[in-house]
Amino acid sequence: MDLSAGLRREPAPDRAEIGEDEALVARIRDEIQRDGPIPFARFMDLALYDPDGGYYRAVEERPGRAGDFLTAPEAHPIFGWTVARVLDEVWQQLGEPDPFVLREAGAGSGTLALSILDGLARAGSGLFAAIRYDPVEVEPRRIATIASRLADAGHADRLLVPMDRTSAWTGVVLANEVLDALPVHRVRQRGEGLVELAVDATADGFVEVEIALTTPALAARFVEAGVALADGQTAEVCLGIDDWLAGATEGLARGLVLLIDYGHPAPALYDSVRRRDGTLRAYLRHTVSDQPYRFVGRQDLTAHVDVTAVERAAGAAGLTHLGTTTQAEFLIGAGIETLLQAIQNDPTTGLEGYLTVRSALMRMLDPSAMGRFAVMAFGRDWPVGALPAALAFRGPGRRQ
């Protein structure tokens, strides 16, 4: 999430006003009483995705100015319009297939999809007639919301009728700020070895305890990356990225996988000076904290993405790494400044409209905020020598 876009650290939200999902808390307590302290990854999974109380299973929309955090698509449609330019170029590089599927993981209420489709229509792109939007959401009720929003915008026929996900298709898999919310294990270096952080229950609430590693895969992740933690250092490890990537790309025979998130290569992510206490954060009403055990089911939990692990998982899934860059360079390479200029020259925009989009754009490009997000691109059966301009800005595959 963007720590500069209206997020603050003090004052903290009022517990009595917000509360927590009491039934979910009771179920977590029952599990701990039955099985003992649970790995943090299990706690995070329940807090975010439990069908009856998880944060992302709520009916109400979580991102946005009225929600808990602000992502680029909610900041202004220019983000989606720019992504639309990338999709149009990818479509052409693949030979203009029809249909061309856009599968969006973590589709939410369809904000990004609407701006992409509007962007294609505004530009008169031939892709608009060929594109079929395939939203993927953990909460099924949101699919109906997306269908309604697309219909209201005149895009009802762009929504893909539920498809057989094992069927081969050509297109793009897009995930914007999804990977950072995948459950993570937490570990801590103690002398020469690693311990795992688990969650126990007391009369006063949930607490952190140290236990032996629940799987050797945790220690193996650091060995694979050639990273050693400092004594006392805490870190997060997402072991679910391989399964998530396999599911997200199921059926993709030819096309692009585009992942945008707050992340770093392993050496930077596990830097013992800058990130000694890890990167786990909680987000609630545009406030960020390091207290994951408050407001259970009512606040978002995230951890920075291990870009090295994602690239490795993509290779294991049969994808070709096309490049990893920053969001700022990706958007500039895709021509977002050209779009801003067109808005400025449009007599119907007005000063207030221009200042609004310019302010949003500055946040998207700010290297201390959204601008440093990692943009990871992978191809499957990708044309040799082809590379979208958004990835070629300041050099092909330029890393952070």
C-alpha positions in Angstrom: 0.0 0.0 0.0 1.1 3.6 -0.6 2.3 5.0 2.7 2.2 8.6 1.4 -1.3 8.6 0.0 -3.2 9.8 3.1 -1.9 7.1 5.4 -0.9 8.0 8.9 0.5 6.3 12.0 -1.3 8.4 14.7 -3.8 8.6 16.1 -4.8 4.9 15.9 -8.4 4.0 15.1 -10.6 3.5 18.2 -11.0 -0.2 19.1 -14.5 0.3 20.6 -15.7 2.1 17.5 -14.4 -0.5 15.0 -14.4 -3.6 17.1 -13.5 -7.0 15.6 -15.3 -10.0 14.2 -16.1 -11.7 17.4 -17.2 -15.0 15.8 -14.0 -15.2 13.8 -11.9 -14.4 17.0 -13.8 -17.2 18.8 -13.0 -19.7 16.0 -9.3 -18.8 16.0 -9.2 -19.2 19.8 -10.9 -22.6 19.6 -8.3 -23.7 17.0 -5.5 -22.6 19.2 -7.0 -24.3 22.3 -7.4 -27.5 20.3 -4.1 -27.5 18.4 -1.8 -25.2 20.2 -0.2 -22.0 18.8 -0.8 -21.6 15.1 1.7 -20.4 12.5 1.2 -16.7 11.7 0.4 -17.7 8.1 -2.6 -19.6 9.4 -3.7 -16.6 11.5 -3.3 -14.2 8.5 -5.3 -16.6 6.2 -8.2 -16.7 8.7 -8.0 -12.9 9.4 -8.2 -12.1 5.7 -10.0 -14.9 3.9 -12.2 -16.8 6.4 -15.5 -17.2 4.5 -17.6 -15.9 7.4 -15.4 -13.2 8.8 -12.3 -12.5 6.8 -11.3 -9.0 5.8 -11.5 -9.7 2.1 -14.8 -11.6 2.4 -16.8 -8.6 3.6 -19.6 -7.2 1.3 -18.3 -3.6 1.5 -15.5 -2.5 -0.8 -12.1 -2.2 1.1 -9.9 0.0 -1.1 -10.7 3.7 -1.9 -10.9 7.0 -0.2 -13.8 5.9 1.9 -12.1 2.6 2.8 -8.9 1.6 4.5 -6.2 2.3 1.8 -5.9 3.8 -1.6 -4.5 1.9 -4.7 -3.6 3.5 -8.0 -6.8 2.5 -9.8 -8.9 4.2 -7.1 -6.7 7.3 -7.2 -7.6 8.1 -10.9 -8.7 6.3 -14.0 -5.5 7.4 -15.8 -3.8 4.4 -14.2 -6.2 2.0 -16.0 -6.0 4.1 -19.2 -2.3 3.6 -19.2 -2.5 -0.1 -18.6 -4.9 -0.2 -21.5 -2.2 1.1 -23.8 0.1 -1.8 -22.6 -2.6 -4.3 -23.3 -3.2 -2.9 -26.8 0.5 -3.2 -27.6 0.6 -6.8 -26.2 -2.5 -7.7 -28.3 -0.7 -6.4 -31.4 2.5 -8.3 -30.6 0.5 -11.5 -30.2 -1.0 -11.0 -33.7 -4.4 -9.5 -32.6 -6.1 -12.6 -31.4 -9.9 -12.6 -31.0 -11.0 -13.3 -28.3 -8.3 -11.8 -26.1 -8.8 -12.6 -22.4 -8.0 -10.2 -19.6 -8.0 -12.2 -16.4 -7.7 -9.9 -13.3 -6.9 -11.5 -10.0 -8.2 -9.6 -7.0 -10.7 -7.8 -9.2 -12.4 -6.1 -6.3 -15.4 -4.1 -7.4 -14.1 -3.7 -11.0 -12.5 -0.2 -10.7 -9.4 -1.1 -12.7 -11.3 -3.1 -15.3 -13.7 -0.2 -15.9 -10.8 2.3 -16.5 -9.0 -0.2 -18.8 -12.1 -0.7 -20.9 -12.9 3.0 -21.0 -9.3 3.6 -22.0 -9.5 1.2 -24.9 -12.8 2.8 -26.0 -11.4 6.3 -25.7 -8.4 5.4 -27.8 -10.4 3.7 -30.5 -8.4 0.6 -30.0 -9.2 -2.5 -32.0 -8.7 -4.5 -28.9 -11.9 -3.2 -27.4 -14.0 -5.5 -29.7 -11.8 -8.5 -29.0 -11.2 -8.2 -25.2 -13.1 -10.4 -22.8 -12.8 -9.6 -19.1 -12.4 -12.5 -16.7 -12.6 -11.3 -13.0 -11.2 -13.5 -10.3 -12.4 -12.6 -6.8 -12.1 -14.5 -3.4 -15.6 -13.1 -2.5 -18.1 -14.4 -5.1 -20.6 -11.7 -4.3 -18.3 -9.1 -5.8 -18.6 -10.7 -9.3 -22.3 -9.5 -9.4 -21.2 -6.0 -8.4 -18.6 -6.0 -11.3 -21.2 -7.2 -13.8 -23.5 -4.5 -12.7 -20.9 -1.8 -13.0 -19.8 -3.0 -16.4 -23.4 -3.0 -17.6 -24.0 0.5 -16.3 -20.9 1.7 -18.2 -22.1 0.0 -21.4 -19.5 -2.8 -21.2 -21.8 -5.7 -20.4 -20.7 -7.7 -23.5 -17.0 -7.4 -22.5 -17.6 -9.6 -19.4 -16.5 -13.2 -20.1 -19.2 -15.8 -19.4 -17.9 -18.1 -16.7 -15.4 -20.2 -18.6 -13.9 -23.6 -18.3 -10.7 -22.6 -16.6 -8.9 -25.6 -18.0 -9.5 -24.5 -21.6 -6.6 -22.9 -23.4 -6.8 -19.1 -23.9 -4.7 -16.2 -25.1 -4.4 -12.9 -23.2 -3.1 -11.3 -20.0 -3.1 -12.2 -16.4 -3.1 -9.0 -14.3 -2.7 -8.6 -10.5 -2.4 -5.2 -9.0 -1.6 -5.2 -5.2 -2.6 -8.8 -4.7 0.6 -10.7 -3.8 1.2 -8.5 -0.7 -1.9 -9.9 0.9 -1.0 -13.6 0.5 -0.5 -15.2 3.9 3.1 -15.2 5.1 5.0 -17.2 7.6 7.1 -15.1 10.0 10.5 -16.2 11.2 13.2 -14.9 13.4 17.0 -15.6 13.5 18.1 -16.9 16.9 21.8 -17.4 17.0 22.7 -20.0 14.3 19.1 -21.1 13.6 15.7 -19.9 12.6 12.5 -20.0 14.8 9.0 -19.5 13.5 6.6 -16.9 15.0 3.2 -18.4 15.9 0.1 -17.0 17.5 -1.2 -17.9 20.9 -4.3 -16.8 22.8 -4.4 -15.2 26.3 -7.2 -13.6 28.3 -6.1 -10.3 26.9 -5.9 -11.3 23.3 -3.6 -12.9 20.7 0.1 -12.8 21.3 3.3 -13.7 19.4 5.3 -16.8 20.5 8.3 -18.6 19.1 8.1 -22.2 18.0 10.3 -24.6 15.9 9.9 -24.2 12.2 6.8 -26.0 10.9 8.4 -26.7 7.5 12.0 -26.9 6.3 10.9 -24.8 3.2 11.2 -21.7 5.3 14.9 -22.1 5.9 15.4 -23.3 2.3 13.9 -20.0 1.0 16.9 -18.1 2.4 19.4 -20.6 1.2 18.0 -20.5 -2.3 18.2 -16.7 -2.3 21.7 -16.7 -0.8 20.5 -14.5 2.1 21.4 -14.8 5.8 19.4 -13.0 8.4 21.1 -11.2 11.3 20.7 -12.4 14.8 17.4 -11.2 16.1 16.1 -10.2 12.7 12.5 -10.9 11.8 11.3 -11.7 8.3 8.3 -12.8 6.3 8.2 -15.7 3.9 5.3 -16.4 1.5 5.2 -20.1 0.6 2.0 -19.8 -1.3 3.2 -17.9 -4.3 3.9 -21.1 -6.4 0.3 -22.4 -6.0 -1.2 -18.9 -6.5 0.7 -18.4 -9.7 -0.2 -21.8 -11.0 -3.9 -21.1 -10.3 -3.8 -17.6 -11.8 -2.2 -18.7 -15.0 -4.3 -21.9 -15.4 -5.2 -22.3 -19.1 -3.0 -19.5 -20.3 -1.6 -20.9 -23.5 -0.1 -17.7 -24.9 0.3 -14.2 -23.4 1.6 -12.0 -20.6 1.5 -12.2 -16.8 1.7 -8.7 -15.3 2.2 -8.4 -11.5 2.3 -5.0 -9.8 3.1 -4.8 -6.1 5.1 -3.5 -3.3 8.2 -5.7 -3.3 12.0 -6.0 -3.6 14.6 -8.6 -4.7 15.5 -10.9 -1.8 18.8 -9.2 -0.8 17.0 -5.8 -0.4 13.8 -7.3 1.2 15.8 -9.1 3.9 18.3 -6.3 4.5 19.3 -6.5 8.2 19.5 -2.7 8.6 16.6 -1.3 6.7 14.1 -4.2 7.4 15.3 -5.8 10.7 11.8 -6.1 12.0 10.2 -7.3 8.8 7.6 -5.6 6.6 4.3 -6.9 8.1 1.8 -4.0 8.4 -1.8 -3.5 9.2 -4.1 -1.0 7.4 -7.3 0.5 8.7 -9.0 3.7 7.8 -5.9 5.0 6.0 -3.8 4.4 9.2 -0.8 2.0 9.1 0.4 0.1 12.2 2.5 -2.9 13.2 -0.2 -4.4 15.3 -1.7 -7.4 13.4 -3.7 -8.8 16.4 -6.1 -5.8 16.7 -9.4 -5.4 14.8 -9.3 -9.0 13.6 -11.3 -9.3 10.4 -11.7 -5.6 10.2 -8.2 -4.5 9.1 -5.9 -5.4 6.2 -2.6 -7.3 6.7 0.2 -7.1 4.1 3.9 -7.9 3.7 6.3 -6.8 1.0 6.7 -9.2 -1.9 9.8 -11.2 -2.4 10.5 -10.4 -6.1 13.2 -13.1 -6.3 10.8 -15.7 -5.1 8.1 -14.6 -7.6 10.6 -14.8 -10.5 11.7 -18.3 -9.4 8.1 -19.5 -9.1 7.3 -18.1 -12.5 10.1 -20.0 -14.0 8.9 -23.2 -12.3 5.4 -22.5 -13.9 6.9 -22.4 -17.4 6.9 -18.6 -17.8 9.6 -16.6 -19.3 10.8 -13.5 -17.4 10.5 -10.5 -19.6 11.5 -7.9 -17.1 11.1 -6.4 -13.7 11.0 -2.6 -13.3 9.4 0.0 -11.2 5.8 1.3 -11.5 7.1 4.8 -12.3 9.2 3.6 -15.2 6.5 1.3 -16.4 3.9 4.0 -16.5 6.2 6.5 -18.1 7.3 3.9 -20.7 3.6 3.2 -21.5 3.0 6.9 -22.2 1.1 8.2 -19.1 2.6 11.6 -19.6 1.0 11.7 -23.1 -2.3 10.9 -21.5 -1.8 13.7 -18.9 -1.0 16.2 -21.7 -4.2 15.2 -23.6 -6.2 15.8 -20.4 -4.6 19.2 -19.9 -5.4 20.2 -23.5 -9.0 19.0 -23.3 -11.1 22.2 -22.8 -13.7 20.2 -20.8 -11.2 19.2 -18.1 -11.1 22.4 -16.1 -8.4 23.5 -13.6 -9.8 21.4 -10.8 -10.0 18.3 -12.9 -6.4 18.8 -14.2 -5.0 19.3 -10.7 -6.8 16.2 -9.5 -5.3 13.9 -12.1 -1.9 15.6 -11.8 -1.9 15.0 -8.0 -2.9 11.4 -8.5 -0.2 10.9 -11.1 2.5 12.4 -8.8 1.6 9.7 -6.2 1.8 7.0 -8.8 5.2 8.1 -10.0 6.7 9.2 -6.6 9.8 7.0 -6.0 9.2 7.2 -2.3 5.7 5.8 -2.6 3.7 4.0 -5.4 6.4 4.8 -8.0 8.8 2.3 -6.5 6.3 -0.6 -6.7 7.7 -3.6 -8.5 6.2 -4.4 -11.9 7.0 -8.0 -12.9 6.3 -9.3 -16.4 6.4 -12.9 -17.6 5.5 -14.4 -20.9 4.2 -17.7 -22.1 4.9 -18.7 -25.7 5.9 -15.1 -26.1 7.2 -13.8 -29.5 11.0 -13.8 -29.6 12.4 -10.3 -29.5 9.1 -8.6 -28.6 8.9 -6.3 -25.5 6.2 -3.9 -24.5 7.5 -0.3 -24.4 6.5 -0.1 -20.7 9.2 -2.6 -19.9 11.8 -1.2 -22.2 11.9 2.3 -20.6 15.5 3.0 -19.7 16.6 -0.4 -20.9 14.9 -3.9 -21.3 14.2 -5.6 -18.1 15.8 -2.9 -15.9 15.6 -4.0 -12.3 14.9 -1.8 -9.3 
